[in-house]
Amino acid sequence: MTALFHVPTATLMENLDAILLELRRRLDERVDLCADDPIVADEAHSLSGLVEASAAAAQAHAQDVRAKIETTYGITNAARG
């Protein structure tokens, strides 16, 4: 995990985007195969639940961080000037 501290944030975001796109591709692939294979359907259902939970936790944390910064420092994404 310490190696991640040496990776620029922009690179981490690029990696996250790539991972999310790959997960979407895999989920879509499994959905296409579900009709013919109940095991694949179960796998797709489980994987989609894991992705949903992970994404929801990350989103909730990001929202908490933004709210804390906005409250503490008055920083928003509103246009300035």
Contacts in CASP RR format, 6 or more apart in sequence:
PFRMAT RR
TARGET T0000
AUTHOR 0000-0000-0000
METHOD contacts of the structure
MODEL  1
MTALFHVPTATLMENLDAILLELRRRLDERVDLCADDPIVADEAHSLSGL
VEASAAAAQAHAQDVRAKIETTYGITNAARG
4 12 0 8 1.000
7 15 0 8 1.000
20 55 0 8 1.000
23 47 0 8 1.000
23 51 0 8 1.000
26 47 0 8 1.000
27 44 0 8 1.000
27 47 0 8 1.000
27 48 0 8 1.000
27 51 0 8 1.000
30 40 0 8 1.000
30 41 0 8 1.000
30 43 0 8 1.000
30 44 0 8 1.000
30 47 0 8 1.000
31 44 0 8 1.000
33 40 0 8 1.000
34 40 0 8 1.000
34 41 0 8 1.000
34 44 0 8 1.000
69 75 0 8 1.000
70 76 0 8 1.000
END
